[in-house]
Amino acid sequence: MTFPQKIISLIQENSDKAGDITPETDIWKDIQIDSLDFLMIVDAIEDEFNIAITDEAVKKVRTISALCAKLEEMFPGISDEYRG
């Protein structure tokens, strides 16, 4: 499993609106995540990786790949165990 796949998995587990999601999926437009869903997803990511994410840091992120890049920027090494 890659890091983006793990994030996608967390989104699917924590949103009833999550369907077919790819790294280029627009979180807000394509799967229509609302702010409450997004907070639940952020909480799930925090729990999974034992990190703290400010809402301001990620609220402008649009795609799954951009979210992954932002997390990697904020928490260097977060994706290391998902590299092949």
C-alpha positions as a Python dict, from the first residue, in 0.01 Angstrom:
ca = {
    (1, 'M'): (0, 0, 0),
    (2, 'T'): (132, 346, -90),
    (3, 'F'): (95, 653, 128),
    (4, 'P'): (-178, 802, -97),
    (5, 'Q'): (-362, 467, -86),
    (6, 'K'): (-350, 475, 295),
    (7, 'I'): (-495, 828, 298),
    (8, 'I'): (-764, 719, 51),
    (9, 'S'): (-845, 424, 275),
    (10, 'L'): (-884, 656, 575),
    (11, 'I'): (-1113, 884, 372),
    (12, 'Q'): (-1328, 591, 262),
    (13, 'E'): (-1351, 460, 619),
    (14, 'N'): (-1452, 801, 757),
    (15, 'S'): (-1693, 935, 498),
    (16, 'D'): (-2015, 797, 362),
    (17, 'K'): (-1963, 1007, 49),
    (18, 'A'): (-1637, 849, -54),
    (19, 'G'): (-1662, 648, -374),
    (20, 'D'): (-1396, 587, -637),
    (21, 'I'): (-1100, 794, -518),
    (22, 'T'): (-759, 840, -682),
    (23, 'P'): (-464, 1059, -581),
    (24, 'E'): (-592, 1326, -822),
    (25, 'T'): (-946, 1327, -685),
    (26, 'D'): (-1061, 1671, -571),
    (27, 'I'): (-1167, 1620, -211),
    (28, 'W'): (-1423, 1900, -211),
    (29, 'K'): (-1562, 1880, -565),
    (30, 'D'): (-1536, 1517, -680),
    (31, 'I'): (-1643, 1339, -363),
    (32, 'Q'): (-1822, 1636, -210),
    (33, 'I'): (-1669, 1614, 134),
    (34, 'D'): (-1817, 1878, 362),
    (35, 'S'): (-1634, 2049, 646),
    (36, 'L'): (-1762, 1804, 909),
    (37, 'D'): (-1652, 1504, 700),
    (38, 'F'): (-1315, 1671, 650),
    (39, 'L'): (-1269, 1721, 1025),
    (40, 'M'): (-1347, 1352, 1079),
    (41, 'I'): (-1092, 1257, 813),
    (42, 'V'): (-828, 1483, 967),
    (43, 'D'): (-898, 1326, 1307),
    (44, 'A'): (-858, 979, 1156),
    (45, 'I'): (-525, 1078, 997),
    (46, 'E'): (-409, 1223, 1329),
    (47, 'D'): (-504, 903, 1511),
    (48, 'E'): (-348, 673, 1251),
    (49, 'F'): (-13, 854, 1244),
    (50, 'N'): (-9, 994, 1599),
    (51, 'I'): (27, 1354, 1478),
    (52, 'A'): (-154, 1685, 1529),
    (53, 'I'): (-274, 1876, 1223),
    (54, 'T'): (-411, 2228, 1238),
    (55, 'D'): (-720, 2285, 1029),
    (56, 'E'): (-557, 2592, 875),
    (57, 'A'): (-265, 2384, 750),
    (58, 'V'): (-478, 2156, 533),
    (59, 'K'): (-809, 2330, 466),
    (60, 'K'): (-694, 2473, 130),
    (61, 'V'): (-573, 2136, 4),
    (62, 'R'): (-779, 2018, -293),
    (63, 'T'): (-654, 1676, -403),
    (64, 'I'): (-544, 1360, -225),
    (65, 'S'): (-193, 1397, -369),
    (66, 'A'): (-176, 1757, -245),
    (67, 'L'): (-289, 1642, 100),
    (68, 'C'): (-18, 1375, 101),
    (69, 'A'): (244, 1630, -7),
    (70, 'K'): (131, 1870, 266),
    (71, 'L'): (150, 1596, 530),
    (72, 'E'): (497, 1498, 408),
    (73, 'E'): (604, 1863, 423),
    (74, 'M'): (467, 1906, 776),
    (75, 'F'): (585, 1567, 905),
    (76, 'P'): (901, 1454, 723),
    (77, 'G'): (920, 1077, 711),
    (78, 'I'): (546, 1021, 761),
    (79, 'S'): (524, 823, 437),
    (80, 'D'): (848, 625, 477),
    (81, 'E'): (685, 295, 570),
    (82, 'Y'): (470, 314, 253),
    (83, 'R'): (761, 343, 11),
    (84, 'G'): (850, 39, -194),
}
